[in-house]
């Protein structure tokens, strides 16, 4: 039963990210949560981030800055749950806030739960592609 409720929490997490719902996101994360992003990710995202407030600020800030509001979609391709761990393979698409092709990237998230809330989230993503897309955005912003 625990795995089933954790799967529902993961779906709620993706919904909160898609809709920019900070309160819902904070309700899903433990106050001392950790978010681990590959070190090769664009600054300031690479590395391990601590605390639900900081994580929510980084996640939602990235979405607000990079994408046209309301265009982000997260499709769950596969979800596996066992005890307090849920693994979700996803594809995220969105229209960029600047000119360019739509963003499309595949992700794998490993969620570890404690006390019914996310204690640790490990994100695996094509950082080279993301750096190319968001690095170009940073260069464009810097040139303005």
C-alpha atoms as an extended CHARMM CRD file, in Angstrom:
* protein
*
       144  EXT
         1         1  UNK       CA              0.0000000000        0.0000000000        0.0000000000  PROA      1               0.0000000000
         2         2  UNK       CA              2.8830000000        2.3810000000        0.7790000000  PROA      2               0.0000000000
         3         3  UNK       CA              4.2450000000        2.0430000000       -2.7640000000  PROA      3               0.0000000000
         4         4  UNK       CA              0.8150000000        2.9680000000       -4.1670000000  PROA      4               0.0000000000
         5         5  UNK       CA              0.5630000000        6.1460000000       -2.0640000000  PROA      5               0.0000000000
         6         6  UNK       CA              4.1310000000        7.0770000000       -3.0200000000  PROA      6               0.0000000000
         7         7  UNK       CA              3.2380000000        6.6820000000       -6.7170000000  PROA      7               0.0000000000
         8         8  UNK       CA              0.3250000000        9.0740000000       -6.1680000000  PROA      8               0.0000000000
         9         9  UNK       CA              2.7080000000       11.5330000000       -4.5000000000  PROA      9               0.0000000000
        10        10  UNK       CA              5.0720000000       11.3670000000       -7.4900000000  PROA      10              0.0000000000
        11        11  UNK       CA              2.1880000000       12.1250000000       -9.8430000000  PROA      11              0.0000000000
        12        12  UNK       CA              1.2370000000       15.0460000000       -7.5850000000  PROA      12              0.0000000000
        13        13  UNK       CA              4.8670000000       16.2380000000       -7.6810000000  PROA      13              0.0000000000
        14        14  UNK       CA              4.8700000000       16.3940000000      -11.4960000000  PROA      14              0.0000000000
        15        15  UNK       CA              1.4850000000       18.1310000000      -11.4290000000  PROA      15              0.0000000000
        16        16  UNK       CA              2.8030000000       20.7270000000       -8.9560000000  PROA      16              0.0000000000
        17        17  UNK       CA              5.8480000000       21.4060000000      -11.1530000000  PROA      17              0.0000000000
        18        18  UNK       CA              3.7130000000       21.6600000000      -14.3050000000  PROA      18              0.0000000000
        19        19  UNK       CA              1.3040000000       24.1170000000      -12.6880000000  PROA      19              0.0000000000
        20        20  UNK       CA              3.8800000000       26.0930000000      -10.7000000000  PROA      20              0.0000000000
        21        21  UNK       CA              2.1000000000       25.1870000000       -7.4600000000  PROA      21              0.0000000000
        22        22  UNK       CA              4.6560000000       26.0200000000       -4.7720000000  PROA      22              0.0000000000
        23        23  UNK       CA              2.3740000000       25.1350000000       -1.8450000000  PROA      23              0.0000000000
        24        24  UNK       CA              1.6460000000       21.6850000000       -3.2760000000  PROA      24              0.0000000000
        25        25  UNK       CA              5.3380000000       21.1100000000       -3.9820000000  PROA      25              0.0000000000
        26        26  UNK       CA              6.3290000000       22.0810000000       -0.4330000000  PROA      26              0.0000000000
        27        27  UNK       CA              3.6410000000       19.7710000000        0.9850000000  PROA      27              0.0000000000
        28        28  UNK       CA              5.2450000000       16.8380000000       -0.8800000000  PROA      28              0.0000000000
        29        29  UNK       CA              8.8200000000       17.5410000000        0.2520000000  PROA      29              0.0000000000
        30        30  UNK       CA             10.2640000000       16.9810000000        3.6940000000  PROA      30              0.0000000000
        31        31  UNK       CA             11.6330000000       20.2630000000        5.0940000000  PROA      31              0.0000000000
        32        32  UNK       CA             15.1320000000       18.7110000000        5.0130000000  PROA      32              0.0000000000
        33        33  UNK       CA             14.7320000000       17.2210000000        1.5090000000  PROA      33              0.0000000000
        34        34  UNK       CA             17.6550000000       16.8530000000       -0.8780000000  PROA      34              0.0000000000
        35        35  UNK       CA             17.6030000000       17.3100000000       -4.6580000000  PROA      35              0.0000000000
        36        36  UNK       CA             20.5740000000       15.7940000000       -6.4760000000  PROA      36              0.0000000000
        37        37  UNK       CA             21.1910000000       17.0080000000      -10.0220000000  PROA      37              0.0000000000
        38        38  UNK       CA             24.0650000000       15.8650000000      -12.2620000000  PROA      38              0.0000000000
        39        39  UNK       CA             27.1400000000       18.0350000000      -11.7280000000  PROA      39              0.0000000000
        40        40  UNK       CA             27.2560000000       18.8530000000      -15.4450000000  PROA      40              0.0000000000
        41        41  UNK       CA             23.9510000000       20.7150000000      -15.3010000000  PROA      41              0.0000000000
        42        42  UNK       CA             23.8170000000       24.4470000000      -16.0290000000  PROA      42              0.0000000000
        43        43  UNK       CA             24.5800000000       26.6110000000      -12.9700000000  PROA      43              0.0000000000
        44        44  UNK       CA             23.0960000000       26.9350000000      -10.4100000000  PROA      44              0.0000000000
        45        45  UNK       CA             21.3650000000       23.5720000000      -10.7670000000  PROA      45              0.0000000000
        46        46  UNK       CA             24.2280000000       21.0510000000      -10.7880000000  PROA      46              0.0000000000
        47        47  UNK       CA             24.9990000000       19.3880000000       -7.4710000000  PROA      47              0.0000000000
        48        48  UNK       CA             22.9920000000       18.6580000000       -4.3410000000  PROA      48              0.0000000000
        49        49  UNK       CA             20.4820000000       21.1670000000       -2.9840000000  PROA      49              0.0000000000
        50        50  UNK       CA             19.1750000000       21.0550000000        0.5730000000  PROA      50              0.0000000000
        51        51  UNK       CA             15.8610000000       22.1400000000        2.0400000000  PROA      51              0.0000000000
        52        52  UNK       CA             12.3380000000       22.1560000000        0.6260000000  PROA      52              0.0000000000
        53        53  UNK       CA             12.1550000000       25.9610000000        0.3080000000  PROA      53              0.0000000000
        54        54  UNK       CA             15.3980000000       26.1970000000       -1.6850000000  PROA      54              0.0000000000
        55        55  UNK       CA             14.4250000000       23.2380000000       -3.8650000000  PROA      55              0.0000000000
        56        56  UNK       CA             11.0000000000       24.7180000000       -4.6410000000  PROA      56              0.0000000000
        57        57  UNK       CA             12.5670000000       28.1070000000       -5.4490000000  PROA      57              0.0000000000
        58        58  UNK       CA             15.1100000000       26.5590000000       -7.8240000000  PROA      58              0.0000000000
        59        59  UNK       CA             12.6760000000       24.2000000000       -9.5440000000  PROA      59              0.0000000000
        60        60  UNK       CA              9.8670000000       26.6640000000      -10.0530000000  PROA      60              0.0000000000
        61        61  UNK       CA             12.1910000000       29.5520000000      -10.8360000000  PROA      61              0.0000000000
        62        62  UNK       CA             13.8050000000       27.5270000000      -13.6100000000  PROA      62              0.0000000000
        63        63  UNK       CA             10.4270000000       26.7220000000      -15.1440000000  PROA      63              0.0000000000
        64        64  UNK       CA              9.2050000000       30.3290000000      -14.9220000000  PROA      64              0.0000000000
        65        65  UNK       CA             12.4010000000       31.7440000000      -16.4460000000  PROA      65              0.0000000000
        66        66  UNK       CA             12.8550000000       29.2250000000      -19.2470000000  PROA      66              0.0000000000
        67        67  UNK       CA              9.4010000000       28.3590000000      -20.5700000000  PROA      67              0.0000000000
        68        68  UNK       CA              6.2740000000       30.0410000000      -21.9020000000  PROA      68              0.0000000000
        69        69  UNK       CA              3.7220000000       29.7450000000      -19.0770000000  PROA      69              0.0000000000
        70        70  UNK       CA              1.3170000000       26.8490000000      -19.4800000000  PROA      70              0.0000000000
        71        71  UNK       CA              3.3390000000       25.0200000000      -22.1570000000  PROA      71              0.0000000000
        72        72  UNK       CA              5.2870000000       22.6210000000      -19.9550000000  PROA      72              0.0000000000
        73        73  UNK       CA              4.1620000000       19.0040000000      -20.1080000000  PROA      73              0.0000000000
        74        74  UNK       CA              5.6060000000       16.0400000000      -18.2650000000  PROA      74              0.0000000000
        75        75  UNK       CA              4.6860000000       12.6370000000      -19.6350000000  PROA      75              0.0000000000
        76        76  UNK       CA              5.3690000000        9.6820000000      -17.3760000000  PROA      76              0.0000000000
        77        77  UNK       CA              6.5820000000        6.8240000000      -19.5320000000  PROA      77              0.0000000000
        78        78  UNK       CA              7.3020000000        4.3400000000      -16.7690000000  PROA      78              0.0000000000
        79        79  UNK       CA              6.9060000000        4.3000000000      -13.0140000000  PROA      79              0.0000000000
        80        80  UNK       CA              8.2120000000        1.6130000000      -10.6900000000  PROA      80              0.0000000000
        81        81  UNK       CA              7.5380000000        1.6570000000       -6.9660000000  PROA      81              0.0000000000
        82        82  UNK       CA              8.7990000000       -0.4950000000       -4.1570000000  PROA      82              0.0000000000
        83        83  UNK       CA              8.4470000000        0.3360000000       -0.4980000000  PROA      83              0.0000000000
        84        84  UNK       CA              9.7600000000        3.9160000000       -0.0650000000  PROA      84              0.0000000000
        85        85  UNK       CA             11.3450000000        4.2830000000       -3.5130000000  PROA      85              0.0000000000
        86        86  UNK       CA              9.6940000000        5.3430000000       -6.7610000000  PROA      86              0.0000000000
        87        87  UNK       CA             11.5140000000        5.5770000000      -10.0880000000  PROA      87              0.0000000000
        88        88  UNK       CA              9.8720000000        7.5810000000      -12.8530000000  PROA      88              0.0000000000
        89        89  UNK       CA             11.0290000000        7.8220000000      -16.4500000000  PROA      89              0.0000000000
        90        90  UNK       CA              9.6030000000       10.9720000000      -18.0120000000  PROA      90              0.0000000000
        91        91  UNK       CA              9.7260000000       13.2000000000      -21.0580000000  PROA      91              0.0000000000
        92        92  UNK       CA              9.3560000000       16.9300000000      -20.5680000000  PROA      92              0.0000000000
        93        93  UNK       CA              8.3430000000       19.2640000000      -23.3680000000  PROA      93              0.0000000000
        94        94  UNK       CA              7.7910000000       23.0210000000      -23.3380000000  PROA      94              0.0000000000
        95        95  UNK       CA              7.9770000000       26.1020000000      -25.5030000000  PROA      95              0.0000000000
        96        96  UNK       CA             11.0470000000       28.1700000000      -24.7150000000  PROA      96              0.0000000000
        97        97  UNK       CA             10.5180000000       31.7160000000      -23.4710000000  PROA      97              0.0000000000
        98        98  UNK       CA             12.9540000000       32.8310000000      -26.1870000000  PROA      98              0.0000000000
        99        99  UNK       CA             13.0330000000       32.0040000000      -29.8880000000  PROA      99              0.0000000000
       100       100  UNK       CA             14.0570000000       28.4810000000      -30.7460000000  PROA      100             0.0000000000
       101       101  UNK       CA             12.7660000000       24.9600000000      -31.0730000000  PROA      101             0.0000000000
       102       102  UNK       CA             10.6330000000       23.4750000000      -28.3170000000  PROA      102             0.0000000000
       103       103  UNK       CA             12.4500000000       21.9210000000      -25.3820000000  PROA      103             0.0000000000
       104       104  UNK       CA             12.2380000000       18.1190000000      -25.2610000000  PROA      104             0.0000000000
       105       105  UNK       CA             14.3170000000       16.1290000000      -22.8250000000  PROA      105             0.0000000000
       106       106  UNK       CA             14.1080000000       12.7350000000      -21.1600000000  PROA      106             0.0000000000
       107       107  UNK       CA             14.5280000000       12.4190000000      -17.4100000000  PROA      107             0.0000000000
       108       108  UNK       CA             14.7100000000        9.6590000000      -14.8400000000  PROA      108             0.0000000000
       109       109  UNK       CA             13.8540000000       10.6040000000      -11.2690000000  PROA      109             0.0000000000
       110       110  UNK       CA             14.5040000000        8.4650000000       -8.2120000000  PROA      110             0.0000000000
       111       111  UNK       CA             12.2870000000        9.5100000000       -5.3050000000  PROA      111             0.0000000000
       112       112  UNK       CA             13.0640000000        8.2880000000       -1.7890000000  PROA      112             0.0000000000
       113       113  UNK       CA             10.2870000000        8.7820000000        0.7320000000  PROA      113             0.0000000000
       114       114  UNK       CA             10.3910000000        9.0710000000        4.4880000000  PROA      114             0.0000000000
       115       115  UNK       CA              7.2960000000        9.6210000000        6.5720000000  PROA      115             0.0000000000
       116       116  UNK       CA              5.1370000000        9.8530000000        3.4500000000  PROA      116             0.0000000000
       117       117  UNK       CA              7.1030000000       12.7790000000        1.9560000000  PROA      117             0.0000000000
       118       118  UNK       CA             10.0130000000       13.0690000000       -0.4660000000  PROA      118             0.0000000000
       119       119  UNK       CA             13.2870000000       12.9180000000        1.4620000000  PROA      119             0.0000000000
       120       120  UNK       CA             15.5790000000       12.7580000000       -1.5630000000  PROA      120             0.0000000000
       121       121  UNK       CA             15.0790000000       13.2840000000       -5.2670000000  PROA      121             0.0000000000
       122       122  UNK       CA             17.8100000000       12.2070000000       -7.6690000000  PROA      122             0.0000000000
       123       123  UNK       CA             17.4310000000       13.5920000000      -11.1710000000  PROA      123             0.0000000000
       124       124  UNK       CA             19.1090000000       12.0500000000      -14.2020000000  PROA      124             0.0000000000
       125       125  UNK       CA             18.9360000000       14.0580000000      -17.4200000000  PROA      125             0.0000000000
       126       126  UNK       CA             20.8210000000       14.7450000000      -20.6400000000  PROA      126             0.0000000000
       127       127  UNK       CA             22.8550000000       17.6590000000      -19.2800000000  PROA      127             0.0000000000
       128       128  UNK       CA             24.6930000000       18.2030000000      -22.5610000000  PROA      128             0.0000000000
       129       129  UNK       CA             21.4280000000       18.8710000000      -24.3940000000  PROA      129             0.0000000000
       130       130  UNK       CA             20.0970000000       21.0620000000      -21.5600000000  PROA      130             0.0000000000
       131       131  UNK       CA             23.3390000000       23.0620000000      -21.4190000000  PROA      131             0.0000000000
       132       132  UNK       CA             23.1580000000       23.6210000000      -25.1670000000  PROA      132             0.0000000000
       133       133  UNK       CA             19.5500000000       24.8520000000      -24.9140000000  PROA      133             0.0000000000
       134       134  UNK       CA             19.8430000000       26.8730000000      -21.7090000000  PROA      134             0.0000000000
       135       135  UNK       CA             23.4170000000       27.9590000000      -22.3100000000  PROA      135             0.0000000000
       136       136  UNK       CA             22.1970000000       29.5690000000      -25.5390000000  PROA      136             0.0000000000
       137       137  UNK       CA             19.4580000000       31.2870000000      -23.5300000000  PROA      137             0.0000000000
       138       138  UNK       CA             22.0360000000       32.6360000000      -21.0690000000  PROA      138             0.0000000000
       139       139  UNK       CA             24.2000000000       33.9130000000      -23.9410000000  PROA      139             0.0000000000
       140       140  UNK       CA             21.1800000000       35.6150000000      -25.5080000000  PROA      140             0.0000000000
       141       141  UNK       CA             20.1950000000       37.1860000000      -22.1750000000  PROA      141             0.0000000000
       142       142  UNK       CA             23.7490000000       38.3640000000      -21.5790000000  PROA      142             0.0000000000
       143       143  UNK       CA             23.9660000000       39.9870000000      -25.0120000000  PROA      143             0.0000000000
       144       144  UNK       CA             20.8100000000       42.0560000000      -24.5150000000  PROA      144             0.0000000000
